[in-house]
Structures are given as C-alpha cells and as structure tokens.
C-alpha cells in the first residue's frame, strides 16, 4: 500500500516499511535501524506507522 503526500506537481509517493524492505532487499529490522541512524528518512503519515519516500529508496539502491 502506497500513500501520496503533497499537491499538484509537488508530491511524493510513500510506501510501508514492508514494501521498503522489499525494495531494498533487506529485513524490516534493518530498515528500522537505518531509519534510526539517519541513513533513511521516514514520515509517520498516520501518526503511527513509518512511511518511506519511494524516490529516496530508489536513490539509496542506486548508490549501493
């Protein structure tokens, strides 16, 4: 499940931590650790769960 934040041409698509772990090819716990250490950024769009911007995940993968 992805979520979108913003309006008009200025928006970002976000994915759940589970989807982020699949994109990155690592475990959910690794994604949590990377977010906590600042390697990844996340927003809590619903106030509870972490959502990761797809564009940042794709950039992260391309740098690896």
Secondary structure by P-SEA (a helix, b strand, c coil): cccccccccbbbbbbcaaaaaaaacccaaaaaaaaaaccbbbbcccccbbbbbaaaaaaaaaac
